[in-house]
Amino acid sequence: MQIGLIGLGRMGGNMRERLRAAGHEVVGYDPRPDISDVTSLEGLAAALDAPRTVWVMVPSGEPTRNTIATLATTLASGDLVIEGGNSRYTDDQPNAALLAEHGIGYVDCGVSGGVWGRDNGYGLMAGGEPEYIERAMPIFDALRPEGMREEGFAHAGPVGAGHFAKMVHNGIEYGLMQAYAEGFELMQASELITDVPGVVQAWSRGTVVRSWLLDLLVDALKDDPELASLEGWVDDSGEGRWTIEEAIAHAVPLPVISAALFARFSSRQEESPAMKAVAALRQQFGGHAVKRSGPSGVPGDKAGPSSGGGSTR
């Protein structure tokens, strides 16, 4: 299948590689000419055969809205746009309505997998009309992990459902990382535990708390057993906040996710071993920004791209 891909950063660039490895023809556009296949969105449209399918992977908010607005006048009736960034689900209906005025279909797709998705596959949660989901299924099948489709892809519902599901996914992620981080800090504070990294690694097989996130914490501790190279500073992408706002709107109690979000706020005020662990996990699975510890009196450098917001650069 032929597809256009807009945004070739951390996620988009790896998605292009995975799709090409599966035999699909990918025409990618990015403002950086050294990695882009075409020089403009108009060039992207011209390089694709009608009816076109275009996947958007750019930062959420205005960058995504502006891209959708440009595509509305660049593509043609019968084309399809898939929006795969970390957008808030409330943006999806306006995006879909704008494109529909020009006869262009719209699917929103939550994408999980971070920098590991190229090799392991991505968890996908899509929202949109069944006809558009079916049309894009060869792309979804190439991006998801191998095995049963149901274990890596879900048609979550109508437009907006994909990004809503991804929002909840990320809220859960906040809680899981915080629990691991607090356990790490408690063992580090105890005089009884002399090998904290070893204990964490021992949990990775056979225990009920084993998970991929735990494996990533094990990897982080192998590289830096005390996490001394990191500051306990953790950003939030916005999706944790959105999850809690939706919980309030629906009167659904989310004490764990709420506490995890507020713990991230506290990380920006004082040094915290638990927040170092959360920072290390986010860097491991998504290449998210961290702050490196510097000598006394010298601010740590902020390494990597800014976290969250669906940023692909």
C-alpha positions in Angstrom: 0.0 0.0 0.0 1.1 3.6 -0.6 1.0 6.1 2.2 2.2 9.7 2.9 3.7 10.3 6.3 4.0 13.8 7.7 6.5 14.2 10.6 9.7 12.1 10.7 11.0 12.6 14.2 11.3 10.0 17.0 8.1 8.2 16.2 7.4 9.1 12.6 10.9 8.3 11.4 10.7 4.8 13.0 7.2 4.2 11.6 8.5 5.0 8.1 11.2 2.4 8.5 8.8 -0.3 9.8 6.3 0.3 7.1 8.9 0.1 4.4 10.3 -3.1 5.9 6.8 -4.5 5.5 6.7 -3.7 1.8 4.7 -0.5 1.8 5.6 2.5 -0.2 6.1 5.5 2.1 6.5 9.1 1.0 7.6 11.1 4.0 7.6 14.9 4.6 9.4 16.8 7.3 10.5 20.4 7.5 14.1 19.1 7.8 15.2 18.5 4.2 17.9 16.0 5.1 15.3 13.4 6.2 12.3 14.4 4.0 11.4 12.6 0.7 9.6 15.7 -0.7 10.0 19.4 -0.2 6.4 20.4 0.7 3.0 19.1 1.5 2.0 20.0 -2.0 4.9 17.8 -3.2 3.7 15.0 -0.9 0.2 15.1 -2.4 1.7 15.1 -6.0 3.8 12.1 -5.2 0.8 10.0 -4.1 -1.7 8.2 -6.3 -5.4 9.0 -5.7 -7.2 8.1 -3.5 -4.5 9.1 -1.1 -3.9 8.1 2.5 -1.8 10.5 4.6 -0.7 9.8 8.2 0.1 12.9 10.3 2.6 12.6 13.2 3.4 16.2 14.3 3.2 17.9 17.7 -0.3 18.2 19.1 -2.2 21.5 19.3 -1.6 24.2 16.8 1.0 22.3 14.7 -1.5 19.5 14.1 -4.4 21.8 13.5 -2.5 23.8 11.0 -1.3 20.7 9.2 -4.9 19.4 9.0 -6.1 22.8 7.7 -3.4 22.8 5.0 -4.3 19.2 4.0 -7.9 20.2 3.6 -7.0 22.4 0.6 -4.1 20.3 -0.6 -5.7 16.8 -0.8 -8.8 15.9 -2.8 -12.2 14.4 -2.3 -11.9 10.7 -1.6 -8.6 11.0 0.3 -8.0 9.9 3.9 -6.1 11.5 6.7 -5.0 9.6 9.8 -4.0 11.7 12.8 -1.6 9.8 15.0 -0.1 12.3 17.3 -0.8 12.8 21.0 -3.7 15.2 20.3 -6.5 15.8 22.8 -9.6 13.9 21.6 -11.7 17.1 21.6 -9.7 18.3 18.5 -10.8 15.3 16.4 -14.4 16.2 15.7 -13.4 19.7 14.4 -10.6 18.2 12.3 -13.0 15.6 10.9 -15.6 18.2 10.1 -13.1 20.5 8.3 -11.9 17.7 6.1 -15.4 16.4 5.5 -16.2 19.8 3.9 -13.7 18.8 1.2 -14.8 15.1 0.9 -11.8 13.9 2.8 -12.1 11.1 5.4 -10.5 11.3 8.9 -9.3 8.7 11.5 -7.7 9.5 14.8 -5.2 6.9 16.1 -3.5 6.7 19.4 0.0 5.2 19.0 2.0 3.6 21.8 5.4 2.0 21.6 7.9 4.8 21.9 11.3 4.5 20.4 11.0 0.7 20.5 8.0 0.5 18.2 10.1 0.2 15.0 11.3 -3.3 16.1 8.5 -4.4 18.5 5.5 -2.9 16.8 3.1 -0.2 18.1 -0.1 -0.5 20.1 -2.8 1.2 18.1 -6.2 2.6 19.1 -8.2 4.0 16.2 -11.4 6.1 16.0 -13.4 6.7 12.9 -15.9 5.3 10.4 -15.6 1.5 9.7 -15.0 2.1 6.0 -11.9 4.2 6.7 -10.6 1.8 9.3 -10.9 -1.1 6.8 -9.2 1.0 4.1 -6.2 1.7 6.3 -6.0 -1.8 7.9 -2.9 -2.9 5.8 -1.0 0.0 7.4 -2.4 -0.7 10.9 -1.4 -4.4 10.5 2.2 -3.4 9.5 2.6 -1.1 12.4 1.2 -3.3 15.2 3.1 -6.1 16.9 3.1 -9.5 15.2 0.5 -12.0 16.4 -3.2 -11.6 16.9 -4.6 -8.3 15.7 -6.7 -7.9 18.8 -3.6 -7.8 20.9 -2.1 -4.7 19.2 -5.0 -2.9 17.4 -8.5 -1.8 18.4 -11.1 0.1 16.5 -12.1 2.0 19.7 -15.2 3.7 18.4 -16.1 6.8 16.3 -13.9 9.9 15.7 -12.2 10.9 18.9 -12.2 7.4 20.5 -8.7 6.6 19.5 -7.2 9.6 21.1 -9.4 9.2 24.2 -8.2 5.6 24.6 -4.6 6.8 24.3 -5.2 9.5 26.9 -6.4 6.9 29.3 -3.5 4.6 28.4 -1.0 7.3 29.3 -2.9 8.1 32.5 -2.4 4.5 33.6 1.2 4.7 32.5 1.7 7.6 35.0 0.4 5.4 37.9 2.5 2.4 37.0 5.7 4.4 36.7 5.0 6.2 40.0 4.5 2.9 41.8 7.8 1.4 40.6 9.5 4.7 41.4 8.2 4.8 45.0 9.3 1.2 45.6 12.7 2.0 44.2 13.0 5.0 46.6 11.9 3.0 49.7 14.4 0.3 49.1 17.1 2.8 48.4 16.3 4.5 51.7 16.5 1.2 53.7 19.7 0.0 55.3 18.6 -3.6 54.8 18.6 -3.6 51.0 22.2 -3.6 49.8 21.4 -4.4 46.1 18.5 -2.4 44.9 19.1 -3.0 41.2 19.4 -6.7 41.9 16.0 -6.8 43.7 14.3 -4.9 40.9 15.8 -7.3 38.3 14.6 -10.3 40.4 11.0 -9.0 40.0 11.3 -9.2 36.2 10.4 -12.9 35.9 7.7 -14.8 37.7 6.3 -12.0 39.9 2.9 -10.4 39.5 4.5 -6.9 39.1 6.6 -7.9 36.1 6.1 -5.8 33.0 7.9 -4.1 30.1 8.1 -0.9 32.2 9.9 -2.9 34.9 12.3 -4.3 32.4 13.1 -0.8 31.3 13.8 0.2 34.9 16.2 -2.7 35.2 18.0 -1.5 32.0 18.2 2.0 33.4 19.7 0.8 36.7 22.2 -1.4 34.9 23.5 1.8 33.2 23.4 3.9 36.4 22.6 1.9 39.7 22.1 5.1 41.7 20.5 7.1 38.8 23.1 9.7 39.8 23.4 11.2 36.4 19.7 12.3 36.4 17.9 15.1 38.1 14.6 14.1 39.7 12.7 16.4 37.3 9.8 15.0 35.3 7.7 16.7 32.7 4.1 15.8 31.9 2.8 15.5 28.3 -0.7 16.8 29.1 -2.5 13.5 28.8 -2.4 12.8 32.5 -4.1 16.2 33.1 -6.7 15.5 30.4 -7.4 12.1 31.9 -8.1 13.6 35.3 -10.2 16.3 33.8 -12.3 13.7 32.1 -12.6 11.7 35.4 -13.9 14.8 37.1 -16.4 15.4 34.3 -17.7 11.8 34.6 -17.4 11.6 38.4 -15.0 8.7 38.1 -12.4 8.4 41.0 -8.8 8.3 39.8 -6.8 8.6 43.0 -3.7 6.7 41.8 -3.4 8.6 38.4 -4.1 11.9 40.2 -1.4 11.3 42.8 1.0 10.3 40.1 0.4 13.6 38.2 0.9 15.7 41.3 4.1 13.8 42.1 5.4 15.0 38.8 4.6 18.5 39.8 6.5 18.0 43.1 9.5 16.7 41.1 10.1 20.2 39.8 10.5 21.6 43.3 12.9 19.2 45.1 15.3 16.4 44.3 13.6 13.0 44.5 15.0 9.5 44.0 11.5 8.4 42.9 11.3 11.1 40.3 14.8 10.1 39.0 13.3 6.6 38.5 10.3 8.0 36.6 12.6 10.2 34.5 14.8 7.2 33.7 11.8 5.2 32.6 10.4 7.9 30.3 13.9 8.3 28.7 14.1 4.5 28.3 10.8 3.9 26.5 10.2 7.1 24.7 13.4 9.0 24.4 11.8 11.8 26.4 13.6 14.7 27.8 15.7 14.4 31.0 17.8 16.8 33.0 21.4 15.7 33.5 22.9 16.3 36.9 25.7 18.8 36.9 28.4 19.8 39.4 27.3 21.7 42.5 26.0 25.1 41.4 25.9 24.2 37.7 22.5 23.5 36.2 22.1 20.1 34.6 21.6 20.1 30.9 18.3 19.2 29.4 19.0 16.3 27.2 16.9 15.3 24.2 13.7 16.7 22.7 11.0 18.3 24.8 8.7 15.7 26.2 5.1 15.2 25.4 2.5 16.9 23.2 3.0 14.3 20.4 6.3 15.9 19.4 8.1 13.9 16.7 11.3 15.9 16.6 
